[in-house]
C-alpha cells in the first residue's frame, strides 16, 4: 500500500518510519471521523456508553493501533 503512495525506504531514508507512522495515524484519525459522521447521519448516539463499553473501546483501539505500528516496524 505504501509503495503505491511513493513512500519507500530509498526515497525517505532515515525519515521512513516517521513518515509511515504519520500516514497510519492519519488513516486511523480519518476512519474515526468517518465513523462519527456516519453515526451522526444515522442518528446513532455512539458517544454515550457505559464504563465497560468505553474500556473495551480503549483496549481495542490500543491493541489494533499497536499491532499496526508493530507490523510496520517489523517489515524492516
MOKAJO-V547585 format. One line per field, one symbol per residue. ss: DSSP state (H for helix, E for strand, C for the rest). phi: phi as a letter, one per 20 degrees, with the letter a starting at -180 (. if undefined). Layout:
BEGIN
ss->???
phi->???
END
This chain:
BEGIN
ss->CCCCCCCCHHHHHHHHHHHHHHHHHHHHHHHHHHHHHHHHHCCCCCCCCCHHHHHHHHHHHHHHHHHHHHHHHCCC
phi->.fffemdcfffdmfegfffffffffffffffffffffffffeleeefebfffffgffffffffffffffffffeff
END
